[in-house]
Amino acid sequence: MTAVLFDMDGVILEGPRTHPQVYANAADAALAELEVDPTATQRRDFRDHDHERIQRHCQDLGIDLAEFWDRKEAHASSGTHDRLRSGERGTYDDIDAIHDLGERTTIGLVTNNRHETAEFVADYYEFDFDVVRGRDPTVEGYERRKPDPSYIEEALEAVGITSGIYVGDSEKDVTAGRTAGLETAFLRRSHNRDRSVDATHELESLTDLLSLVDSS
Ligand SMILES: [Mg+2]
């Protein structure tokens, strides 16, 4: 039966992405640990993801980019997990369909979010994913995010399959899934209601997947 791989943000977790405050807090925590005192402009850049700017500021402040990046990613993960545990960020009410699918076929989670958070989500909500892949906590890992297909390709290789459906809520999911050789399913959520995309399938709900997988 058709394997199904899922994006995470906007598919399982409510809202299209990690709240920017999570990264702001994570950058501040990493900078405090590294005992540096950046200017306001530098701090603003550290809170964002432009690694060329961050690299420049790291040089100016005498800290190691890889170390800053790793610490920031770790703090962003724990900040995100706190928000999920407290219910500040919720899940969509159709995610039971993922549990149902998991009883019938190979399922996986492939996200641009951090790998640590992908593992947390799989575990915390008790999904029985056959493979989980999020971005590595490095600049190189950040650069391999979708629309680059490489994390999807790695996941396919890990479970030994070459076909299936990639389900996502953004255009880059459709591009990455297609490039990896999969069918794509674009999931309509409130934040992408009016987007037009060229996916193999369109879903109004994750529940639609159950009949889609049965018929394919
Ligand atoms: Mg998404």
Residues whose N, C-alpha, C, O or C-beta is under 5 A from the ligand:
A	BS01	MG	D7 M8 D9 G10 P16 D169
